[in-house]
Amino acid sequence: MVNNTLVEIRMKRDQEILQKGATITKIDNTTYTINSLTSNSIYEINNLENRFVCSCPDFQYREVELCKHISLFTDMVY
């Protein structure tokens, strides 16, 4: 279960990265990319049987269920 406070923080951060010019690119029906605004990285978002996963460090290493990239992606695409 995602902590509500963390969800609120990530939703706020997703709007910040959108305002700074985040770009989401569709690769195929289940894969998208989003650019990092703090580095030269490009993160991959995948839809795995209706569960989104992101290649960003927040999602991968902190074991969160929702990162700011997935939050932004679901706001814009889904």
N, CA, C and O atoms as CSV, one atom per row, in Angstrom:
chain,resi,resn,atom,element,x,y,z
A,1,MET,N,N,0.842,-1.180,0.000
A,1,MET,CA,C,0.000,0.000,0.000
A,1,MET,C,C,0.884,1.239,0.000
A,1,MET,O,O,1.871,1.294,0.734
A,2,VAL,N,N,0.547,2.224,-0.805
A,2,VAL,CA,C,1.317,3.451,-0.919
A,2,VAL,C,C,0.896,4.415,0.183
A,2,VAL,O,O,-0.295,4.646,0.394
A,3,ASN,N,N,1.864,4.968,0.875
A,3,ASN,CA,C,1.617,5.956,1.908
A,3,ASN,C,C,1.025,7.213,1.267
A,3,ASN,O,O,1.584,7.729,0.299
A,4,ASN,N,N,-0.112,7.716,1.800
A,4,ASN,CA,C,-0.793,8.871,1.210
A,4,ASN,C,C,0.086,10.109,1.159
A,4,ASN,O,O,0.007,10.874,0.199
A,5,THR,N,N,0.925,10.326,2.172
A,5,THR,CA,C,1.809,11.476,2.176
A,5,THR,C,C,2.810,11.393,1.035
A,5,THR,O,O,3.078,12.391,0.365
A,6,LEU,N,N,3.364,10.202,0.811
A,6,LEU,CA,C,4.303,10.027,-0.296
A,6,LEU,C,C,3.621,10.253,-1.636
A,6,LEU,O,O,4.222,10.830,-2.542
A,7,VAL,N,N,2.403,9.819,-1.773
A,7,VAL,CA,C,1.647,10.031,-3.014
A,7,VAL,C,C,1.469,11.525,-3.258
A,7,VAL,O,O,1.665,11.996,-4.379
A,8,GLU,N,N,1.106,12.265,-2.236
A,8,GLU,CA,C,0.914,13.712,-2.379
A,8,GLU,C,C,2.210,14.400,-2.786
A,8,GLU,O,O,2.201,15.290,-3.637
A,9,ILE,N,N,3.317,13.996,-2.185
A,9,ILE,CA,C,4.619,14.576,-2.526
A,9,ILE,C,C,4.957,14.283,-3.977
A,9,ILE,O,O,5.394,15.177,-4.702
A,10,ARG,N,N,4.761,13.052,-4.409
A,10,ARG,CA,C,5.104,12.683,-5.781
A,10,ARG,C,C,4.178,13.373,-6.788
A,10,ARG,O,O,4.618,13.736,-7.879
A,11,MET,N,N,2.913,13.554,-6.436
A,11,MET,CA,C,1.994,14.257,-7.329
A,11,MET,C,C,2.423,15.716,-7.481
A,11,MET,O,O,2.326,16.281,-8.570
A,12,LYS,N,N,2.894,16.324,-6.399
A,12,LYS,CA,C,3.386,17.696,-6.469
A,12,LYS,C,C,4.647,17.749,-7.330
A,12,LYS,O,O,4.793,18.648,-8.157
A,13,ARG,N,N,5.541,16.809,-7.145
A,13,ARG,CA,C,6.791,16.775,-7.909
A,13,ARG,C,C,6.526,16.495,-9.383
A,13,ARG,O,O,7.236,17.003,-10.251
A,14,ASP,N,N,5.495,15.678,-9.673
A,14,ASP,CA,C,5.216,15.406,-11.087
A,14,ASP,C,C,4.788,16.683,-11.792
A,14,ASP,O,O,5.130,16.885,-12.957
A,15,GLN,N,N,4.053,17.540,-11.115
A,15,GLN,CA,C,3.645,18.808,-11.716
A,15,GLN,C,C,4.843,19.737,-11.907
A,15,GLN,O,O,4.904,20.488,-12.880
A,16,GLU,N,N,5.791,19.681,-10.978
A,16,GLU,CA,C,7.009,20.486,-11.098
A,16,GLU,C,C,7.814,20.068,-12.327
A,16,GLU,O,O,8.283,20.920,-13.083
A,17,ILE,N,N,7.974,18.766,-12.528
A,17,ILE,CA,C,8.769,18.342,-13.688
A,17,ILE,C,C,8.018,18.600,-14.999
A,17,ILE,O,O,8.646,18.824,-16.034
A,18,LEU,N,N,6.697,18.571,-14.964
A,18,LEU,CA,C,5.912,18.911,-16.149
A,18,LEU,C,C,6.127,20.381,-16.502
A,18,LEU,O,O,6.320,20.716,-17.670
A,19,GLN,N,N,6.095,21.251,-15.507
A,19,GLN,CA,C,6.289,22.688,-15.743
A,19,GLN,C,C,7.695,22.993,-16.249
A,19,GLN,O,O,7.899,23.972,-16.968
A,20,LYS,N,N,8.667,22.157,-15.876
A,20,LYS,CA,C,10.053,22.372,-16.302
A,20,LYS,C,C,10.341,21.776,-17.677
A,20,LYS,O,O,11.443,21.941,-18.201
A,21,GLY,N,N,9.369,21.089,-18.265
A,21,GLY,CA,C,9.538,20.615,-19.628
A,21,GLY,C,C,9.772,19.129,-19.806
A,21,GLY,O,O,10.425,18.723,-20.767
A,22,ALA,N,N,9.263,18.320,-18.918
A,22,ALA,CA,C,9.399,16.865,-19.075
A,22,ALA,C,C,8.738,16.430,-20.386
A,22,ALA,O,O,7.696,16.953,-20.780
A,23,THR,N,N,9.366,15.470,-21.040
A,23,THR,CA,C,8.843,14.955,-22.300
A,23,THR,C,C,8.624,13.451,-22.177
A,23,THR,O,O,9.534,12.706,-21.817
A,24,ILE,N,N,7.403,13.017,-22.483
A,24,ILE,CA,C,7.080,11.593,-22.484
A,24,ILE,C,C,7.003,11.142,-23.939
A,24,ILE,O,O,6.321,11.757,-24.759
A,25,THR,N,N,7.712,10.056,-24.245
A,25,THR,CA,C,7.744,9.526,-25.605
A,25,THR,C,C,7.260,8.087,-25.599
A,25,THR,O,O,7.738,7.267,-24.815
A,26,LYS,N,N,6.302,7.777,-26.483
A,26,LYS,CA,C,5.809,6.409,-26.606
A,26,LYS,C,C,6.772,5.608,-27.479
A,26,LYS,O,O,7.092,5.998,-28.602
A,27,ILE,N,N,7.226,4.479,-26.935
A,27,ILE,CA,C,8.118,3.586,-27.679
A,27,ILE,C,C,7.301,2.488,-28.357
A,27,ILE,O,O,7.483,2.214,-29.543
A,28,ASP,N,N,6.401,1.863,-27.599
A,28,ASP,CA,C,5.470,0.870,-28.139
A,28,ASP,C,C,4.241,0.857,-27.222
A,28,ASP,O,O,4.085,1.760,-26.400
A,29,ASN,N,N,3.379,-0.134,-27.346
A,29,ASN,CA,C,2.123,-0.148,-26.583
A,29,ASN,C,C,2.301,-0.257,-25.071
A,29,ASN,O,O,1.381,0.064,-24.319
A,30,THR,N,N,3.454,-0.698,-24.620
A,30,THR,CA,C,3.665,-0.868,-23.180
A,30,THR,C,C,4.881,-0.125,-22.642
A,30,THR,O,O,5.158,-0.187,-21.444
A,31,THR,N,N,5.612,0.577,-23.504
A,31,THR,CA,C,6.854,1.221,-23.080
A,31,THR,C,C,6.874,2.697,-23.468
A,31,THR,O,O,6.557,3.069,-24.598
A,32,TYR,N,N,7.256,3.524,-22.497
A,32,TYR,CA,C,7.385,4.959,-22.693
A,32,TYR,C,C,8.698,5.405,-22.069
A,32,TYR,O,O,9.242,4.721,-21.202
A,33,THR,N,N,9.208,6.552,-22.505
A,33,THR,CA,C,10.373,7.134,-21.857
A,33,THR,C,C,10.025,8.540,-21.373
A,33,THR,O,O,9.140,9.201,-21.916
A,34,ILE,N,N,10.734,8.973,-20.351
A,34,ILE,CA,C,10.591,10.332,-19.828
A,34,ILE,C,C,11.982,10.825,-19.466
A,34,ILE,O,O,12.772,10.102,-18.859
A,35,ASN,N,N,12.270,12.058,-19.843
A,35,ASN,CA,C,13.591,12.604,-19.566
A,35,ASN,C,C,13.679,13.101,-18.127
A,35,ASN,O,O,12.705,13.581,-17.547
A,36,SER,N,N,14.878,12.969,-17.575
A,36,SER,CA,C,15.158,13.514,-16.251
A,36,SER,C,C,15.464,14.994,-16.413
A,36,SER,O,O,16.089,15.407,-17.390
A,37,LEU,N,N,15.021,15.785,-15.452
A,37,LEU,CA,C,15.314,17.204,-15.513
A,37,LEU,C,C,16.489,17.584,-14.625
A,37,LEU,O,O,16.902,18.743,-14.598
A,38,THR,N,N,17.026,16.615,-13.903
A,38,THR,CA,C,18.164,16.887,-13.024
A,38,THR,C,C,19.457,16.248,-13.516
A,38,THR,O,O,20.523,16.474,-12.943
A,39,SER,N,N,19.362,15.454,-14.569
A,39,SER,CA,C,20.543,14.823,-15.154
A,39,SER,C,C,20.268,14.581,-16.633
A,39,SER,O,O,19.224,14.980,-17.150
A,40,ASN,N,N,21.190,13.940,-17.298
A,40,ASN,CA,C,21.002,13.608,-18.713
A,40,ASN,C,C,20.325,12.257,-18.901
A,40,ASN,O,O,20.292,11.727,-20.012
A,41,SER,N,N,19.789,11.703,-17.827
A,41,SER,CA,C,19.172,10.377,-17.875
A,41,SER,C,C,17.821,10.401,-18.567
A,41,SER,O,O,17.120,11.414,-18.584
A,42,ILE,N,N,17.482,9.263,-19.133
A,42,ILE,CA,C,16.145,9.035,-19.679
A,42,ILE,C,C,15.628,7.773,-19.003
A,42,ILE,O,O,16.278,6.728,-19.046
A,43,TYR,N,N,14.466,7.871,-18.382
A,43,TYR,CA,C,13.899,6.742,-17.654
A,43,TYR,C,C,12.828,6.058,-18.490
A,43,TYR,O,O,12.108,6.701,-19.254
A,44,GLU,N,N,12.739,4.759,-18.332
A,44,GLU,CA,C,11.770,3.955,-19.059
A,44,GLU,C,C,10.628,3.573,-18.120
A,44,GLU,O,O,10.856,3.113,-17.001
A,45,ILE,N,N,9.406,3.769,-18.588
A,45,ILE,CA,C,8.210,3.360,-17.864
A,45,ILE,C,C,7.566,2.243,-18.651
A,45,ILE,O,O,7.296,2.384,-19.844
A,46,ASN,N,N,7.320,1.134,-17.981
A,46,ASN,CA,C,6.699,-0.024,-18.629
A,46,ASN,C,C,5.394,-0.377,-17.945
A,46,ASN,O,O,5.274,-0.281,-16.723
A,47,ASN,N,N,4.421,-0.786,-18.739
A,47,ASN,CA,C,3.152,-1.274,-18.224
A,47,ASN,C,C,3.223,-2.796,-18.263
A,47,ASN,O,O,3.152,-3.404,-19.331
A,48,LEU,N,N,3.363,-3.400,-17.094
A,48,LEU,CA,C,3.454,-4.858,-16.980
A,48,LEU,C,C,2.162,-5.376,-16.374
A,48,LEU,O,O,1.995,-5.387,-15.155
A,49,GLU,N,N,1.250,-5.805,-17.238
A,49,GLU,CA,C,-0.041,-6.321,-16.789
A,49,GLU,C,C,-0.739,-5.341,-15.844
A,49,GLU,O,O,-1.162,-5.709,-14.748
A,50,ASN,N,N,-0.852,-4.071,-16.295
A,50,ASN,CA,C,-1.523,-2.999,-15.566
A,50,ASN,C,C,-0.824,-2.601,-14.279
A,50,ASN,O,O,-1.454,-2.048,-13.377
A,51,ARG,N,N,0.459,-2.873,-14.184
A,51,ARG,CA,C,1.295,-2.385,-13.089
A,51,ARG,C,C,2.452,-1.644,-13.738
A,51,ARG,O,O,3.185,-2.212,-14.548
A,52,PHE,N,N,2.611,-0.388,-13.384
A,52,PHE,CA,C,3.675,0.408,-13.984
A,52,PHE,C,C,4.968,0.261,-13.202
A,52,PHE,O,O,4.965,0.222,-11.971
A,53,VAL,N,N,6.064,0.179,-13.927
A,53,VAL,CA,C,7.396,0.155,-13.329
A,53,VAL,C,C,8.245,1.213,-14.039
A,53,VAL,O,O,8.065,1.482,-15.227
A,54,CYS,N,N,9.166,1.801,-13.289
A,54,CYS,CA,C,10.020,2.857,-13.822
A,54,CYS,C,C,11.473,2.497,-13.556
A,54,CYS,O,O,11.791,1.851,-12.558
A,55,SER,N,N,12.343,2.917,-14.447
A,55,SER,CA,C,13.767,2.618,-14.289
A,55,SER,C,C,14.503,3.656,-13.441
A,55,SER,O,O,15.721,3.562,-13.287
A,56,CYS,N,N,13.797,4.641,-12.890
A,56,CYS,CA,C,14.457,5.670,-12.079
A,56,CYS,C,C,14.942,5.104,-10.740
A,56,CYS,O,O,14.402,4.106,-10.263
A,57,PRO,N,N,15.945,5.726,-10.133
A,57,PRO,CA,C,16.470,5.244,-8.855
A,57,PRO,C,C,15.421,5.208,-7.738
A,57,PRO,O,O,15.434,4.297,-6.910
A,58,ASP,N,N,14.526,6.176,-7.707
A,58,ASP,CA,C,13.491,6.202,-6.667
A,58,ASP,C,C,12.670,4.923,-6.703
A,58,ASP,O,O,12.432,4.294,-5.672
A,59,PHE,N,N,12.244,4.548,-7.890
A,59,PHE,CA,C,11.424,3.342,-8.027
A,59,PHE,C,C,12.253,2.078,-7.805
A,59,PHE,O,O,11.805,1.153,-7.127
A,60,GLN,N,N,13.449,2.037,-8.370
A,60,GLN,CA,C,14.268,0.823,-8.336
A,60,GLN,C,C,14.890,0.537,-6.976
A,60,GLN,O,O,14.870,-0.604,-6.513
A,61,TYR,N,N,15.440,1.556,-6.336
A,61,TYR,CA,C,16.237,1.314,-5.138
A,61,TYR,C,C,15.511,1.608,-3.832
A,61,TYR,O,O,15.871,1.077,-2.781
A,62,ARG,N,N,14.505,2.439,-3.901
A,62,ARG,CA,C,13.763,2.754,-2.677
A,62,ARG,C,C,12.508,1.901,-2.543
A,62,ARG,O,O,11.775,1.984,-1.557
A,63,GLU,N,N,12.285,1.087,-3.554
A,63,GLU,CA,C,11.158,0.157,-3.554
A,63,GLU,C,C,9.821,0.858,-3.313
A,63,GLU,O,O,8.987,0.384,-2.542
A,64,VAL,N,N,9.634,1.986,-3.983
A,64,VAL,CA,C,8.359,2.696,-3.915
A,64,VAL,C,C,7.411,2.097,-4.943
A,64,VAL,O,O,7.848,1.462,-5.904
A,65,GLU,N,N,6.136,2.295,-4.744
A,65,GLU,CA,C,5.152,1.804,-5.711
A,65,GLU,C,C,4.794,2.868,-6.735
A,65,GLU,O,O,4.244,2.567,-7.794
A,66,LEU,N,N,5.111,4.117,-6.408
A,66,LEU,CA,C,4.753,5.229,-7.281
A,66,LEU,C,C,5.854,6.280,-7.214
A,66,LEU,O,O,6.086,6.875,-6.162
A,67,CYS,N,N,6.526,6.507,-8.331
A,67,CYS,CA,C,7.519,7.576,-8.402
A,67,CYS,C,C,6.892,8.765,-9.119
A,67,CYS,O,O,5.792,8.662,-9.662
A,68,LYS,N,N,7.598,9.891,-9.118
A,68,LYS,CA,C,7.060,11.089,-9.767
A,68,LYS,C,C,6.884,10.888,-11.274
A,68,LYS,O,O,6.012,11.507,-11.883
A,69,HIS,N,N,7.706,10.026,-11.875
A,69,HIS,CA,C,7.595,9.784,-13.318
A,69,HIS,C,C,6.324,9.001,-13.650
A,69,HIS,O,O,5.625,9.321,-14.611
A,70,ILE,N,N,6.030,7.982,-12.855
A,70,ILE,CA,C,4.797,7.213,-13.061
A,70,ILE,C,C,3.587,8.084,-12.762
A,70,ILE,O,O,2.579,8.015,-13.466
A,71,SER,N,N,3.682,8.901,-11.726
A,71,SER,CA,C,2.582,9.805,-11.400
A,71,SER,C,C,2.296,10.751,-12.559
A,71,SER,O,O,1.140,10.922,-12.947
A,72,LEU,N,N,3.323,11.359,-13.111
A,72,LEU,CA,C,3.156,12.251,-14.258
A,72,LEU,C,C,2.630,11.485,-15.472
A,72,LEU,O,O,1.722,11.949,-16.162
A,73,PHE,N,N,3.197,10.329,-15.721
A,73,PHE,CA,C,2.788,9.507,-16.850
A,73,PHE,C,C,1.294,9.163,-16.768
A,73,PHE,O,O,0.573,9.312,-17.755
A,74,THR,N,N,0.831,8.709,-15.611
A,74,THR,CA,C,-0.579,8.341,-15.473
A,74,THR,C,C,-1.481,9.557,-15.577
A,74,THR,O,O,-2.609,9.444,-16.058
A,75,ASP,N,N,-1.006,10.728,-15.134
A,75,ASP,CA,C,-1.785,11.958,-15.284
A,75,ASP,C,C,-1.937,12.352,-16.749
A,75,ASP,O,O,-3.000,12.801,-17.176
A,76,MET,N,N,-0.856,12.177,-17.513
A,76,MET,CA,C,-0.854,12.650,-18.908
A,76,MET,C,C,-1.351,11.628,-19.912
A,76,MET,O,O,-1.983,11.995,-20.903
A,77,VAL,N,N,-1.076,10.350,-19.676
A,77,VAL,CA,C,-1.362,9.337,-20.688
A,77,VAL,C,C,-2.568,8.491,-20.333
A,77,VAL,O,O,-3.345,8.128,-21.216
A,78,TYR,N,N,-2.743,8.169,-19.058
A,78,TYR,CA,C,-3.847,7.300,-18.667
A,78,TYR,C,C,-4.942,8.037,-17.983
A,78,TYR,O,O,-5.943,7.434,-17.595
